[in-house]
Amino acid sequence: MDNLVSILNFQNLNSEVKATILRHIQNWGIAFEGKPSLSYSVQIYRNLQQESMSTQLRMPAMVNIEIHRLEVSPKGSFRL
């Protein structure tokens, strides 16, 4: 997540790349709301909302409903 945020600060970042990164962060921020183990994504999303990137985060989120059921097993693999 930190790497994505640092890429957003590149001066000559392609606008399509920037929009894609912001869209994913927004989707994760919304999808992971209320999941304590994934709260860092929500925190990053809220920080970006408060910064200058807030106008670019207002596009409708395209969150897949299935992501809300996503769980991480103790071994780090994902399962639905």
C-alpha positions as CSV (number, residue, x, y, z in Angstrom):
1,M,0.0,0.0,0.0
2,D,2.8,2.4,0.9
3,N,4.4,1.8,-2.5
4,L,1.2,2.7,-4.3
5,V,0.9,5.9,-2.3
6,S,4.5,6.8,-3.1
7,I,3.9,6.2,-6.8
8,L,1.0,8.7,-6.6
9,N,3.5,11.4,-5.7
10,F,5.6,11.0,-8.9
11,Q,5.6,14.3,-10.7
12,N,5.1,13.0,-14.2
13,L,2.8,10.0,-13.4
14,N,0.6,9.0,-16.2
15,S,-3.0,10.1,-15.4
16,E,-4.4,6.7,-16.3
17,V,-2.0,5.0,-13.9
18,K,-2.9,7.5,-11.2
19,A,-6.6,7.0,-11.7
20,T,-6.2,3.2,-11.5
21,I,-4.2,3.3,-8.3
22,L,-6.7,5.7,-6.7
23,R,-9.6,3.5,-7.8
24,H,-8.1,0.4,-6.3
25,I,-7.3,2.2,-3.0
26,Q,-10.8,3.6,-2.9
27,N,-12.3,0.1,-3.6
28,W,-10.2,-1.5,-0.9
29,G,-10.9,1.4,1.6
30,I,-14.7,0.8,1.1
31,A,-14.5,-3.0,1.0
32,F,-12.4,-3.4,4.1
33,E,-14.3,-1.0,6.3
34,G,-15.1,-2.8,9.6
35,K,-12.4,-5.4,9.1
36,P,-9.8,-4.6,11.8
37,S,-7.1,-6.7,10.2
38,L,-7.3,-4.7,7.0
39,S,-7.8,-1.3,8.6
40,Y,-4.6,0.1,7.2
41,S,-6.1,0.2,3.7
42,V,-9.1,2.1,5.1
43,Q,-6.8,4.6,6.9
44,I,-4.8,5.2,3.7
45,Y,-8.1,5.8,1.8
46,R,-9.3,8.3,4.3
47,N,-5.9,10.1,4.3
48,L,-6.1,10.4,0.6
49,Q,-9.6,11.7,0.8
50,Q,-8.4,14.5,3.1
51,E,-5.4,15.4,0.9
52,S,-5.4,17.0,-2.6
53,M,-6.4,13.7,-4.2
54,S,-9.9,13.8,-2.8
55,T,-11.4,15.1,-6.0
56,Q,-10.1,12.2,-7.9
57,L,-11.5,9.7,-5.3
58,R,-15.1,10.8,-5.8
59,M,-15.7,8.6,-8.7
60,P,-18.1,5.7,-7.9
61,A,-16.4,2.8,-6.4
62,M,-16.6,-0.5,-8.2
63,V,-16.4,-2.8,-5.3
64,N,-17.1,-6.5,-5.9
65,I,-19.6,-7.8,-3.3
66,E,-17.6,-11.0,-3.0
67,I,-14.6,-9.1,-1.6
68,H,-16.5,-8.5,1.6
69,R,-16.4,-12.3,2.3
70,L,-12.7,-12.6,1.6
71,E,-10.8,-14.1,4.5
72,V,-7.1,-14.8,4.9
73,S,-6.2,-18.1,6.4
74,P,-3.3,-18.4,8.9
75,K,-1.0,-19.5,6.1
76,G,-1.7,-16.2,4.2
77,S,-3.7,-17.8,1.4
78,F,-7.0,-16.3,0.4
79,R,-10.3,-18.0,0.6
80,L,-14.0,-17.1,0.1
